[in-house]
Amino acid sequence: MNTLIRMGFSLMMLFTLLGCSTVEEDTSKSTSNNIITKSNNREKPPAIKLKIGKDENKTYRETYSWSYFDKSTGQGVTVEADHAPPTEIVNIEQAVRVNLAETVKLDFKKRPTQYEIRVWGNSNVIATYNTFEEIKEKGKYIVEIVGTWEGSTATYVTALDIQ
């Protein structure tokens, strides 16, 4: 009887651990929300560089849902990572002073099919833009960049003191 209880408990723990996995495999090349192509073989979203004038501003990768083609298995894989909200990732009081009248360059290691820029106030999004040149807010804000690549999405944050 003790052996059956131990075996049942062990199986229950195994299924619990398997159910908590953050990687989900997709044997097809596409799903309703994600398109996985053989050209996307990176396991994580690409890094980005935000240059305003001559200065490069640090960005932090945040939440993402990333699909890629795993050459070793010949299957599509989707990885989802969740992080704290932007207001907890960067400190708005340590915002870098920038002048958006200067040249702004958003340099992705792999260019997204589209992106948007969200300006955060104390705890929520106050405006969404397609380019940095459109931003009208002045002062200290958290800026979130949301990129989309072939059905995958990644967000990046930074704190800027916009002049």
C-alpha positions in Angstrom: 0.0 0.0 0.0 2.9 2.4 0.9 4.5 1.7 -2.5 1.2 2.6 -4.4 0.9 5.9 -2.4 4.6 6.8 -3.1 4.2 5.9 -6.8 1.0 8.0 -7.0 2.6 10.9 -5.3 5.6 10.7 -7.6 3.4 10.7 -10.7 1.4 13.6 -9.4 4.7 15.6 -8.9 5.9 14.7 -12.3 2.7 15.9 -14.0 2.8 19.1 -11.9 6.3 19.9 -13.0 5.6 19.1 -16.7 2.5 21.4 -16.5 4.6 24.3 -15.3 6.8 24.4 -18.3 7.1 27.8 -20.1 8.2 26.3 -23.4 5.5 24.9 -25.6 6.3 23.1 -28.8 4.3 23.5 -32.0 4.7 20.7 -34.5 3.1 22.8 -37.3 4.7 25.7 -39.0 1.9 28.0 -38.0 -0.8 28.6 -35.4 -3.7 31.0 -35.2 -1.7 33.6 -33.4 1.9 32.8 -34.3 3.6 32.2 -37.7 6.8 30.2 -37.5 9.0 30.3 -40.5 12.4 28.7 -41.1 13.9 32.2 -41.5 13.2 32.9 -37.8 15.7 30.7 -36.0 16.6 32.9 -33.1 15.6 31.5 -29.7 15.0 35.0 -28.2 13.8 38.4 -29.5 16.6 40.5 -30.9 18.2 43.3 -28.9 17.6 46.9 -29.8 19.6 50.1 -29.6 18.0 53.4 -29.0 20.2 56.3 -30.2 19.1 59.9 -29.6 21.6 62.3 -31.0 25.1 60.9 -30.2 24.0 59.1 -27.1 22.8 55.4 -26.9 20.1 54.8 -24.3 19.9 51.5 -22.4 16.7 49.5 -23.1 15.6 46.4 -21.2 13.8 43.5 -22.8 10.5 42.9 -21.1 7.6 40.6 -21.8 7.7 38.5 -25.0 6.0 35.8 -27.0 8.6 34.5 -29.3 8.2 31.7 -32.0 11.1 30.3 -33.8 12.0 27.3 -36.0 14.3 24.8 -34.2 16.6 23.3 -36.8 17.6 20.4 -34.5 14.1 19.1 -34.2 12.6 20.5 -37.4 9.7 21.9 -35.4 8.3 25.3 -34.4 8.7 26.4 -30.8 7.0 29.2 -28.9 8.5 30.7 -25.7 6.6 33.1 -23.6 8.3 35.2 -20.9 6.4 37.5 -18.6 8.0 40.3 -16.5 6.9 43.0 -14.1 5.2 46.0 -15.6 7.5 48.7 -17.1 7.1 50.9 -14.0 8.8 48.2 -12.0 11.6 47.5 -14.5 13.0 51.0 -14.9 13.1 53.9 -12.4 11.4 57.0 -13.8 13.5 59.1 -11.4 16.7 57.9 -13.2 15.4 58.9 -16.6 18.0 60.0 -19.1 17.6 63.6 -20.4 17.0 63.6 -24.1 16.0 66.1 -26.8 13.7 64.4 -29.4 14.4 67.2 -31.8 17.8 65.4 -32.3 18.0 62.5 -34.7 16.4 59.4 -33.1 17.4 56.0 -34.4 15.8 52.7 -33.3 18.2 50.0 -34.4 16.9 46.4 -34.2 19.3 43.5 -34.6 16.5 42.0 -36.7 14.0 44.6 -38.1 10.4 44.0 -37.0 7.5 44.0 -39.4 6.0 46.8 -37.3 6.5 48.5 -33.9 4.8 51.1 -31.7 6.0 53.4 -28.9 4.0 53.6 -25.7 4.5 56.5 -23.2 3.8 55.5 -19.6 2.9 57.9 -16.8 2.9 56.7 -13.2 1.2 53.4 -13.7 -0.4 53.3 -17.2 -0.1 54.1 -20.8 -0.9 57.7 -21.6 -0.2 57.7 -25.3 0.8 55.5 -28.2 2.9 56.6 -31.2 4.4 55.2 -34.4 7.6 57.2 -34.2 9.6 59.1 -31.6 9.2 62.3 -33.6 5.4 62.2 -32.8 5.8 62.2 -29.0 4.4 65.4 -27.6 4.9 64.8 -23.8 7.6 66.6 -22.0 9.2 65.5 -18.7 10.1 62.1 -17.2 8.3 59.1 -18.7 8.8 55.4 -19.2 8.9 54.6 -22.9 7.9 51.1 -24.0 8.7 49.9 -27.5 6.6 47.0 -28.8 7.9 45.1 -31.8 6.3 42.4 -33.9 8.2 39.9 -36.0 6.4 37.2 -38.1 3.7 36.7 -35.4 6.1 37.1 -32.5 6.0 40.1 -30.1 8.6 41.6 -27.7 8.6 44.7 -25.6 11.5 46.9 -24.4 11.5 49.7 -21.9 13.6 52.7 -21.0 13.2 55.8 -18.9 13.5 59.2 -20.6 13.4 62.8 -19.5 12.0 64.3 -22.7 13.0 68.0 -23.3 
